[in-house]
């Protein structure tokens, strides 16, 4: 093989690699754009009543726009559980001025709620029972995908036991 054909072969392989990488990034962007949408919190008191009627805690995911860990927590764990009817779930968005009624029925915003709850990391998942009281340890962050499901299941078990009086 001549030096010229060897260089041409490497150049084509590099070009193919870059094209494949660009195609992969494009697919990733499409997948991100198609991520699950959760119901944004609008009336926490009403959402809590609905959850408690089912003997479930109200699960609140505090998210942040553009947060890749939030996408994973929502799309791979919380969203599917919600879609299957296994949990009562709403989303609160940090830095959002979207209006919401708090557990006392008072108007506030998503960002104000996240600040009131002292949420500093996205995603943070909170579990609420009667009176809007947290009934399980918060699930903070989403950086341990191998263990996230186990941590979530354990928090849900704790929250359900508290709500059901066990």
Secondary structure, DSSP 8 states (H G I E B T S, - for coil): --HHHHHHHHHHHHHHHHHHHHHHHHHHHHHHHT-----B-SBHHHHHHHHHHTT--EEEEEE-TT-HHHHHIIIIIIHHHHHTTSSEEEEEETT---EEE-TTS-EEEHHHHHHHTT--SSSEEEEEEGGGEE-S--EE----HHHHHHHHHHHHHHHHHHHTT-
